[in-house]
Amino acid sequence: MTINQQDLTTLQSTANTIDNDNIKKKSVEENVSQTVNNSAETDVIEKELPEEDSIDITHLRTPIKVDLSPVYNFLGARTTQAWIDAAIENLPVIIQDHANCEKKAAGTAMNLIFRYEFSYDLQRKLAQLIREEMLHYEQVLGIMNERGQEWKYLSAGRYAKGMLKHKRTYEPAAMVDVLIIGAFIEARSCERFAALAEVIDDERLAKYYRYLLKSESRHFEDYLALAQSLSDENIDERVAFFKEIEAELISSPDAELRFHSGTPA
């Protein structure tokens, strides 16, 4: 059989079409197979990963044991037994002030994220912090609702103001001081969560405070690292300065009971 040039061209075109169709079919099959495999892998990963960020504290992971020695070494004084006793007797005040603290921490971080946009590391850490603090705020609101506790006005305590009044007024020193103060606030929060978890006669609330230890024990170090990154000089001297001020605020008599207040007067 003789094939002329036109027939040959037609056959080649048909063959190319079939090859292209096979290639497309094979590509589609591979994509479907890959999608199925990826979906299966995702299902496995989702089943393996614990739920850690639920607003409902009943769905939080089991708290892990956290080494708090870095926190204790960083702070200049431990919480007094008198404060612990007063806190146990006035848990609604402590719980609501805790909510206020989480909200203020998120608000402070939000203000800083707008004021100091030049640092990528600072922006990233602050964004993470805002998410965590607002999640904790929602969780504490849920605890209050569960306990039937109504929101009441609580004035701010002396603690944060007592440190901020020593903040330097020029940049970047002012920012460095704010971050160092933030480190002490986070460390003190962690220390008090641990102290309360040991004695609260409410296993659900005690478990939640133990759950918070992991994030709170990390925050103070993040603040210190950011403070040092913004300073050309070693910040140890400023850290030691605020360590004395913070310890005095925690140890001295305080007329108001708050989450970060001093020894009850």
Disulfide bonds with the S-S distance in Angstrom:
none
